[in-house]
C-alpha cells in the first residue's frame, strides 16, 4: 500500500516553463503561490510536493522561500491559553488522541509545536493519556488500487438504546447505480464481516464523541429525564460529528503517513484511468480471512426518530430555551 501511494503521488507531467525577465535567463517552472500554500496547509512535505509536481526538492525549496512560505509558522499563544483550549476540546471530545487534538486545534486556527501540545495534554488531560495507552489495537494495512476506489458504507449503533443511529447518506446505492450503471460493481453488498476496516474509525468516533453521550444518557435514564432527549441533543451530536469528520480528514494514517485528504488530493492530481482496470468485485477490499460460512446477520430496522410533543410541552420548551448546558 505504501508503494502504491508513493507511486500515485508522482505527477503525470512537469509544470510549464516560462521566462520571467528580459535578461535572457533560463526559464523557470510556473508554480503558482496558491498551489504551494494549499499543499502546505494540507500538511504535504517538501519531498511530497516535489513528487506531485515532478520537480526537484530544491525547486520547491527555492519557490517557498521566494513566496515567503514556511511550515514552521506557529500561532502566538501562551501556555495558559493553550491549556484552556485543550481543556475545552477534551471536554467536548474526551479520550481522543494527540494527533486528532492537533487537528481539532487547527480547526480553531491554532497551530503549535508538537512538544508544546504534548506538554499541555499531559497537564490538562492526564487521564485521557492513560486511557489511550490501554486501548491500542492492531491496525490492518488496507489494500486498494488508489484513493476513492472503494468506500465502506456502515452504521453505528452505539446509541441505539435511545433510538439514535449514526448513518451516512442512505441514497448512495441508488445514486451509484443511476450515474455509473448496473451490473458493474458500483455498489457491493456483503456480510458485516467484510466491513472490518471501518470498525477502527468507529472506535475512534466512540471514544472521541459518542462515549460522552452514552454515559450521559445512561445517567439521564436512571433519573428518568429522557422526555426531550432528541429535541435537545440531536443537533449537538450532529454538530460534533461535523467537527470530528473535518479533524479526521487531516489525521495521518499510520500505514501511509498521509492524511485522507492528502491521499485524495494526490489521487486527483495523478490522472488515473480507472475504466481500464479489471476488478474482482467478489474479493475487492477484503484483506483478512473471514468466515464465509457465517450466516447472514439480520439487524433490526428502526424508523427515524419522530420528535413530537403536546402543546403544553412545546410551549414549556420554547419559553425556557433548554439546551444541553442548562438542561
C-alpha positions as CSV (number, residue, x, y, z in Angstrom):
1,X,0.0,0.0,0.0
2,X,2.8,2.4,0.9
3,X,4.4,1.7,-2.5
4,X,1.1,2.4,-4.3
5,X,0.6,5.7,-2.5
6,X,4.2,6.7,-3.3
7,X,3.8,5.9,-7.0
8,X,0.4,7.6,-7.0
9,X,2.0,10.8,-5.6
10,X,4.1,11.4,-8.7
11,X,2.5,13.9,-11.1
12,X,1.8,13.0,-14.7
13,X,3.8,15.9,-16.2
14,X,6.0,18.8,-15.1
15,X,4.7,22.3,-14.8
16,X,5.1,24.6,-17.8
17,X,8.4,26.5,-18.1
18,X,8.2,30.3,-18.6
19,X,10.7,33.2,-19.0
20,X,10.4,35.7,-16.2
21,X,12.7,38.5,-17.3
22,X,14.2,40.3,-20.3
23,X,17.8,39.4,-19.5
24,X,17.6,36.1,-21.3
25,X,18.0,33.9,-18.2
26,X,16.9,30.3,-18.1
27,X,13.2,29.5,-17.9
28,X,11.7,28.6,-14.6
29,X,8.8,26.3,-13.7
30,X,5.4,28.0,-13.4
31,X,4.3,27.1,-9.9
32,X,1.6,29.4,-8.5
33,X,1.9,30.6,-4.9
34,X,-1.7,29.5,-4.2
35,X,-0.8,25.9,-5.1
36,X,2.1,25.8,-2.7
37,X,0.0,27.4,0.0
38,X,-2.7,24.8,-0.5
39,X,-0.2,21.9,-0.2
40,X,1.5,23.4,2.9
41,X,-1.9,24.0,4.5
42,X,-2.9,20.4,3.9
43,X,0.4,19.1,5.5
44,X,2.3,17.9,2.5
45,X,6.1,17.7,3.0
46,X,8.6,19.4,0.6
47,X,9.6,16.0,-0.8
48,X,5.9,15.1,-1.4
49,X,5.3,18.4,-3.1
50,X,8.3,17.7,-5.4
51,X,7.0,14.3,-6.3
52,X,3.5,15.5,-7.0
53,X,4.7,18.3,-9.3
54,X,7.5,16.2,-10.9
55,X,10.2,18.7,-10.0
56,X,13.2,18.6,-7.7
57,X,13.1,19.3,-4.0
58,X,15.4,22.3,-4.4
59,X,12.9,23.8,-6.8
60,X,10.2,23.6,-4.2
61,X,12.6,25.0,-1.5
62,X,13.5,28.0,-3.7
63,X,10.0,28.7,-4.6
64,X,8.7,28.6,-1.0
65,X,11.5,30.9,0.1
66,X,10.7,33.3,-2.8
67,X,7.0,33.4,-1.8
68,X,7.8,33.7,1.9
69,X,6.1,30.4,2.8
70,X,7.0,28.1,5.7
71,X,5.6,25.0,7.5
72,X,7.2,26.3,10.8
73,X,4.9,29.2,11.3
74,X,3.1,28.7,14.6
75,X,0.4,30.6,16.4
76,X,1.3,33.2,19.0
77,X,-0.4,31.6,22.0
78,X,0.6,31.4,25.7
79,X,0.9,28.1,27.6
80,X,-2.1,29.1,29.7
81,X,-4.3,29.9,26.7
82,X,-3.2,26.6,25.1
83,X,-4.1,24.7,28.3
84,X,-7.5,26.4,28.2
85,X,-8.1,25.4,24.6
86,X,-7.1,21.8,25.2
87,X,-9.4,21.7,28.3
88,X,-12.3,22.9,26.2
89,X,-11.7,20.4,23.4
90,X,-11.2,17.4,25.8
91,X,-14.5,18.3,27.5
92,X,-16.3,18.2,24.1
93,X,-14.2,15.3,22.7
94,X,-12.9,13.1,25.6
95,X,-10.5,10.3,25.0
96,X,-9.2,11.5,21.6
97,X,-5.5,11.2,20.8
98,X,-2.8,13.7,20.4
99,X,-2.9,13.8,16.6
100,X,-6.7,14.4,16.5
101,X,-6.3,17.0,19.2
102,X,-3.8,18.8,16.9
103,X,-6.3,18.8,14.1
104,X,-9.2,20.0,16.4
105,X,-6.9,22.9,17.4
106,X,-6.1,23.6,13.8
107,X,-9.9,23.8,13.2
108,X,-9.8,26.7,15.7
109,X,-6.9,28.3,13.8
110,X,-4.3,27.3,16.5
111,X,-1.0,25.7,15.4
112,X,1.6,24.9,18.0
113,X,4.8,22.7,18.1
114,X,4.3,19.1,18.9
115,X,6.3,19.3,22.2
116,X,4.1,22.2,23.4
117,X,1.0,20.2,22.6
118,X,2.2,17.1,24.3
119,X,3.1,19.0,27.5
120,X,-0.3,20.7,27.6
121,X,-2.1,17.4,27.1
122,X,-0.1,15.8,30.0
123,X,-1.1,18.7,32.3
124,X,-4.7,19.0,31.3
125,X,-5.8,15.5,30.3
126,X,-3.5,13.0,32.0
127,X,-6.4,10.6,32.5
128,X,-7.1,10.6,28.7
129,X,-3.4,9.9,28.0
130,X,-3.5,6.8,30.2
131,X,-6.8,5.7,28.6
132,X,-5.3,5.9,25.1
133,X,-2.4,3.7,26.1
134,X,-4.7,0.9,27.3
135,X,-6.9,0.9,24.2
136,X,-4.4,0.4,21.4
137,X,-5.5,-2.0,18.7
138,X,-3.5,-3.8,16.0
139,X,-4.0,-1.9,12.7
140,X,-4.5,-3.7,9.4
141,X,-2.9,-2.5,6.2
142,X,-5.6,-1.5,3.6
143,X,-5.1,-2.6,0.0
144,X,-6.9,-0.9,-2.8
145,X,-5.7,0.5,-6.1
146,X,-5.9,4.2,-5.4
147,X,-7.8,6.8,-3.3
148,X,-11.6,6.7,-3.7
149,X,-11.6,3.3,-5.4
150,X,-13.7,1.8,-2.6
151,X,-15.9,3.3,0.1
152,X,-17.4,1.5,3.0
153,X,-21.0,2.3,4.0
154,X,-21.8,1.3,7.5
155,X,-23.9,2.4,10.5
156,X,-23.0,2.9,14.2
157,X,-25.4,1.6,16.7
158,X,-23.7,2.6,20.0
159,X,-26.6,4.9,20.9
160,X,-29.4,2.7,19.5
161,X,-30.7,2.2,23.1
162,X,-32.1,5.8,22.8
163,X,-33.1,5.4,19.1
164,X,-30.1,7.3,17.8
165,X,-28.1,5.8,14.9
166,X,-25.1,7.3,13.2
167,X,-25.6,6.8,9.4
168,X,-24.2,8.0,6.1
169,X,-26.2,9.0,3.1
170,X,-28.7,6.2,2.6
171,X,-29.2,7.1,-1.1
172,X,-25.6,6.2,-2.1
173,X,-26.7,2.9,-3.7
174,X,-29.4,4.4,-5.9
175,X,-27.0,7.3,-6.9
176,X,-24.2,5.0,-7.9
177,X,-26.4,2.7,-10.0
178,X,-28.1,5.7,-11.7
179,X,-24.8,7.5,-12.5
180,X,-22.5,4.6,-13.2
181,X,-24.9,1.9,-14.5
182,X,-26.0,-1.5,-13.2
183,X,-24.0,-4.8,-13.1
184,X,-20.6,-3.2,-12.9
185,X,-19.9,-3.3,-9.1
186,X,-21.0,0.3,-8.4
187,X,-22.4,-0.9,-5.1
188,X,-21.3,-4.1,-3.4
189,X,-23.3,-5.6,-0.6
190,X,-21.7,-8.2,1.7
191,X,-21.8,-9.6,5.2
192,X,-20.8,-7.4,8.1
193,X,-17.5,-9.5,8.4
194,X,-16.4,-7.8,5.1
195,X,-16.7,-4.3,6.7
196,X,-13.8,-4.7,9.2
197,X,-11.8,-1.7,8.2
198,X,-14.4,0.8,9.1
199,X,-14.6,-0.6,12.6
200,X,-11.3,1.2,13.5
201,X,-12.9,4.5,12.6
202,X,-16.0,3.7,14.7
203,X,-13.7,3.0,17.7
204,X,-12.2,6.5,17.4
205,X,-15.6,8.1,16.9
206,X,-17.0,6.4,20.0
207,X,-14.1,7.4,22.2
208,X,-13.9,10.9,20.9
209,X,-17.7,11.8,20.6
210,X,-20.2,9.1,21.4
211,X,-18.8,7.8,24.7
212,X,-19.7,11.1,26.5
213,X,-23.3,10.9,25.4
214,X,-23.5,7.1,26.1
215,X,-22.6,7.7,29.8
216,X,-24.7,10.9,29.9
217,X,-27.8,9.2,28.6
218,X,-27.4,6.3,31.0
219,X,-27.4,8.8,33.8
220,X,-30.4,10.6,32.4
221,X,-32.2,7.3,32.0
222,X,-31.6,6.4,35.7
223,X,-33.0,9.8,36.6
224,X,-36.0,9.3,34.3
225,X,-35.4,12.6,32.4
226,X,-35.3,11.4,28.8
227,X,-38.5,13.2,27.7
228,X,-36.8,15.8,25.4
229,X,-33.5,14.0,24.8
230,X,-33.8,14.1,20.9
231,X,-35.1,17.6,20.9
232,X,-32.0,18.9,22.8
233,X,-29.1,16.6,21.8
234,X,-29.6,15.6,18.2
235,X,-28.4,18.9,16.8
236,X,-25.5,19.0,19.2
237,X,-24.4,15.4,18.3
238,X,-24.6,16.2,14.6
239,X,-22.5,19.4,15.1
240,X,-19.8,17.5,17.0
241,X,-19.8,14.8,14.3
242,X,-19.1,17.5,11.7
243,X,-16.2,18.8,13.7
244,X,-14.9,15.3,14.2
245,X,-15.2,14.5,10.5
246,X,-13.1,17.5,9.5
247,X,-10.5,16.7,12.0
248,X,-10.3,13.0,10.9
249,X,-9.7,14.2,7.3
250,X,-6.5,15.8,8.5
251,X,-5.4,12.9,10.7
252,X,-2.4,11.0,9.3
253,X,-2.9,7.3,8.6
254,X,0.0,5.3,10.2
255,X,0.5,2.9,7.3
256,X,0.8,5.6,4.6
257,X,2.0,8.6,6.8
258,X,-0.5,10.7,4.9
259,X,-3.9,12.1,5.8
260,X,-7.1,11.0,4.0
261,X,-7.3,14.5,2.4
262,X,-3.7,14.3,1.2
263,X,-4.4,10.9,-0.4
264,X,-7.5,12.3,-2.0
265,X,-5.6,15.3,-3.5
266,X,-2.7,13.2,-4.7
267,X,-5.1,10.8,-6.3
268,X,-6.8,13.5,-8.3
269,X,-3.5,15.2,-9.4
270,X,-2.4,11.9,-10.8
271,X,-4.7,11.2,-13.7
272,X,-5.6,7.6,-13.3
273,X,-7.7,5.9,-16.0
274,X,-9.8,3.6,-13.8
275,X,-12.0,2.4,-16.6
276,X,-9.3,0.1,-18.0
277,X,-8.9,-1.7,-14.7
278,X,-10.3,-5.2,-14.3
279,X,-11.5,-5.8,-10.7
280,X,-12.7,-8.9,-9.0
281,X,-15.7,-7.5,-7.2
282,X,-16.2,-10.7,-5.1
283,X,-12.9,-10.1,-3.2
284,X,-12.3,-6.4,-3.7
285,X,-11.4,-4.6,-0.5
286,X,-11.1,-7.9,1.5
287,X,-7.8,-8.3,3.3
288,X,-8.3,-10.7,6.2
289,X,-9.6,-14.3,6.4
290,X,-13.3,-14.2,7.2
291,X,-15.7,-17.0,8.0
292,X,-17.7,-17.3,4.8
293,X,-19.9,-19.9,6.3
294,X,-21.3,-17.5,8.8
295,X,-25.0,-16.9,8.2
296,X,-26.4,-13.5,7.2
297,X,-27.0,-11.3,10.2
298,X,-30.4,-9.7,10.3
299,X,-30.3,-6.4,12.1
300,X,-33.4,-4.6,13.3
301,X,-34.6,-1.7,11.2
302,X,-35.7,1.3,13.1
303,X,-37.7,4.3,11.7
304,X,-36.3,7.8,12.0
305,X,-37.0,9.3,15.4
306,X,-40.2,11.3,15.5
307,X,-39.9,14.3,17.8
308,X,-43.4,15.2,18.7
309,X,-44.7,17.0,21.9
310,X,-48.1,18.1,23.0
311,X,-48.8,21.8,23.0
312,X,-48.1,22.3,26.7
313,X,-44.7,20.6,26.5
314,X,-43.7,22.5,23.3
315,X,-44.7,25.8,25.0
316,X,-42.5,25.0,28.0
317,X,-39.6,24.2,25.8
318,X,-39.9,27.4,23.8
319,X,-40.3,29.5,26.9
320,X,-37.3,28.0,28.8
321,X,-35.0,27.7,25.8
322,X,-33.5,24.4,27.1
323,X,-30.0,23.5,25.8
324,X,-27.6,20.7,26.7
325,X,-25.9,23.1,29.1
326,X,-28.8,24.1,31.3
327,X,-31.0,21.0,30.9
